[in-house]
Amino acid sequence: MVSEPIIRFRDAAKVFPGGRRRPEVRAVDGVTLDIEAGEIFGVIGYSGAGKSTLVRLINALEKTTSGAVVVGGRDLTGLGESQLREVRAGIGMIFQQFNLLSSRTVAGNVAYPLEVARWAKAEREARVRELLEFVGIADKADVYPSQLSGGQKQRVGIARALATNPRILLADEATSALDPETTRDVLRLLQRVNRELGITVVIITHEMDVVRYACDRVAVMEHGRVVEVGDAYSVFSGPQAAVTQRFVGTSLRDRPSDETLARLRERHPARLVVVGIDEVTGSTRAISQVLRGEGVEPAVIYGGITEVADKPYGSLTFELTGPDDAVDAAVERLRAVTDVDDLGTAAHPRRAPSLAARGRDDAGPGPASLAPTTDRRPGGGPFGGPTGLTEGNL
Ligand SMILES: Nc1ncnc2c1ncn2[C@@H]1O[C@H](COP(=O)(O)OP(=O)(O)OP(=O)(O)O)[C@@H](O)[C@H]1O
């Protein structure tokens, strides 16, 4: 039997009414989306896209103005406050700013929801110990939050969110205040929460690397709408919506910008081609075999390959040196195995249309409000990112 999705949005909308000077805001605008039990689901979008509002509809911190949100089979529309409390009891949440109680110790913070739920003291203490072990900070039980690092604070946040055995954990920009290494640690912990405890995790983020590293599926949001949804690999290896292409571009930076290309042409005047790398058609092995043809000398001069959902993705820019007809034949052979953007030669440059859209190293940083935590140096995503084959190290 196929189980019902644990979270369903049915044409859900949340409109914040305008005032005398403010227009109304359609923060969530007609979202239809299923999140399956047991998955790690990412919601990605730039600031103001409606991610936080969407996630607040799940635990009924906001109510839909139209449409429906169904959680664990219960339509939240029309539920009374006591029924909503029951639904909320099955949902944990963690935040960017951790939201810990500064006057309580680590153990006191984790115990708090158990006190509210009236657990007996002995059971409470045992549960707190178990949770602190699970998140790896048992030695900090008696310490106050101010004495903890960001990563440790988020571990406390996770332990607290798990205290009452929720089925769903919502993580709203939970790693945005953390450095790349700590981000990875916290995402690994969320993966353990998912795999070992069977909890459905919903991660809200503006960083593609977070989705790339941790999520099974992803929804891309813009202006309150879900513009693209699917498994993380398909969405990021073949981005359809312009906003998704921007996320891929700012994260990977595997393709040369116009400026970089001009510099590359000075040093590499022969035929340049950008060759797509993916797990199916454009494997590096297939590409190497194709290029081993007669009379052509290939050299990698730019590029980046990264992993999306454990599968390779990116592109390499080659300079192909040799007689024109041999190079033409090599380009045709390449086209048979993968996507190719033919940039021509320094003497006869060609502008590849697909370069305009995807993955250029000058792809804009996004709106000014895009948090500056993403390391945008070529080859250096928050997690080390692509393999870093860029101009500088060739
Ligand atoms: N309580 C509110 N009243 C009025 N407008 C709101 C309210 N909450 C959110 N909005 C507006 O709804 C839109 C979506 O906001 P939301 O916080 O959901 O976006 P987001 O994608 O989470 O962005 P961020 O990461 O910056 O929080 C924004 O234009 C925001 O100003």
The ligand as an SDF file (V2000), in Angstrom:
LIG
                    3D

 31 33  0  0  0  0  0  0  0  0999 V2000
    3.1240   38.8490    9.1480 N   0  0  0  0  0  0  0  0  0  0  0  0
    3.3200   39.3900    7.9400 C   0  0  0  0  0  0  0  0  0  0  0  0
    2.6600   40.4780    7.5390 N   0  0  0  0  0  0  0  0  0  0  0  0
    2.8250   41.0220    6.3170 C   0  0  0  0  0  0  0  0  0  0  0  0
    3.6760   40.5200    5.3810 N   0  0  0  0  0  0  0  0  0  0  0  0
    4.3700   39.4230    5.7220 C   0  0  0  0  0  0  0  0  0  0  0  0
    4.2420   38.8050    7.0050 C   0  0  0  0  0  0  0  0  0  0  0  0
    5.0770   37.7160    7.0360 N   0  0  0  0  0  0  0  0  0  0  0  0
    5.6890   37.6820    5.8310 C   0  0  0  0  0  0  0  0  0  0  0  0
    5.2700   38.6920    5.0410 N   0  0  0  0  0  0  0  0  0  0  0  0
    5.6920   38.9610    3.6540 C   0  0  0  0  0  0  0  0  0  0  0  0
    5.4780   37.7760    2.9080 O   0  0  0  0  0  0  0  0  0  0  0  0
    6.5000   37.6040    1.9440 C   0  0  0  0  0  0  0  0  0  0  0  0
    7.1560   36.2420    2.1560 C   0  0  0  0  0  0  0  0  0  0  0  0
    7.8460   36.2640    3.3990 O   0  0  0  0  0  0  0  0  0  0  0  0
    8.5880   34.9750    3.9890 P   0  0  0  0  0  0  0  0  0  0  0  0
    9.2210   35.3870    5.2770 O   0  0  0  0  0  0  0  0  0  0  0  0
    7.6580   33.8370    3.9900 O   0  0  0  0  0  0  0  0  0  0  0  0
    9.6930   34.7390    2.8820 O   0  0  0  0  0  0  0  0  0  0  0  0
   11.0370   33.8970    2.9810 P   0  0  0  0  0  0  0  0  0  0  0  0
   11.1980   33.2470    1.6630 O   0  0  0  0  0  0  0  0  0  0  0  0
   10.9940   33.0350    4.1810 O   0  0  0  0  0  0  0  0  0  0  0  0
   12.1200   35.0160    3.1300 O   0  0  0  0  0  0  0  0  0  0  0  0
   13.1600   35.2500    4.3200 P   0  0  0  0  0  0  0  0  0  0  0  0
   14.1800   34.1820    4.1570 O   0  0  0  0  0  0  0  0  0  0  0  0
   13.6740   36.6220    4.0650 O   0  0  0  0  0  0  0  0  0  0  0  0
   12.3470   35.1460    5.5830 O   0  0  0  0  0  0  0  0  0  0  0  0
    7.4520   38.7580    2.1340 C   0  0  0  0  0  0  0  0  0  0  0  0
    7.1330   39.7600    1.2050 O   0  0  0  0  0  0  0  0  0  0  0  0
    7.1670   39.2420    3.5350 C   0  0  0  0  0  0  0  0  0  0  0  0
    7.4440   40.6070    3.6750 O   0  0  0  0  0  0  0  0  0  0  0  0
  1  2  1  0
  2  3  1  0
  2  7  2  0
  3  4  2  0
  4  5  1  0
  5  6  2  0
  6  7  1  0
  6 10  1  0
  7  8  1  0
  8  9  2  0
  9 10  1  0
 10 11  1  0
 11 12  1  0
 11 30  1  0
 12 13  1  0
 13 14  1  0
 13 28  1  0
 14 15  1  0
 15 16  1  0
 16 17  2  0
 16 18  1  0
 16 19  1  0
 19 20  1  0
 20 21  2  0
 20 22  1  0
 20 23  1  0
 23 24  1  0
 24 25  2  0
 24 26  1  0
 24 27  1  0
 28 29  1  0
 28 30  1  0
 30 31  1  0
M  END
$$$$
